[in-house]
Amino acid sequence: MDGLPKPSRETVVPSLTRLSPQASPIRLLGLDPGLRITGYGVIDKIGQTLTYVASGVIRTETGELPGRIKIIFDGVMEVLALFRPEVAAIEKVFVNVNPQSTLLLGQARGAAIAALTSAGQPVFEYTALQVKQAVVGNGHADKQQVMHMVKRLLNLPAEPRSDSADALACAICHAHGGMGLAGLMTVSRRRRAGRML
């Protein structure tokens, strides 16, 4: 692939789950975009059961911005070709204290979304708060709590690395209808003066 770095994969072997022969899995891809490291996580949803497939990162730590954007685009395309997900979920950009960091993150995210849409992939977007609520039950959970819950929900023998865990959490969030553990709280909220309460 033109000498570009390939997406790296984690080796996490989940325990086996017995599946119904009638069950038809839905494969989901979660992405946690970043200019240096873009995490990806692939899971299968069969009924209410979530099964780990793969996770890893696309690294773009050096070089000029256009080349790094291309690495993200090509890396996401390679992940799509390798795992053939039916749907993708990606984390939305939050407004950072540093506007330059927010702009760079937005460009990395744009490269990932461009790859997904150019491959005809349905894309769903979730805020970090939504992902944490769905996976942990607390929109302000820290990274360690997210990693721990991803391990538990996917029945993994060890916690995945942070970027991979965030991507897997995004996929889990979509698998749970974007609500998960905090679904009842989210649905019961009401708008007042244009704000969610």
Secondary structure, 3 states (H helix, E strand, C coil): CCCCCCCEECCCCCCCCCCCCCCCCEEEEEEECCCCEEEEEEEEEECCEEEEEEEEEEECCCCCHHHHHHHHHHHHHHHHHHHCCCEEEEECCCCCCCHHHHHHHHHHHHHHHHHHHHCCCCEEEECHHHHHHHHCCCCCCCHHHHHHHHHHHCCCCCCCCHHHHHHHHHHHHHHCCCCHHHHHHHHHCCEECCEEC
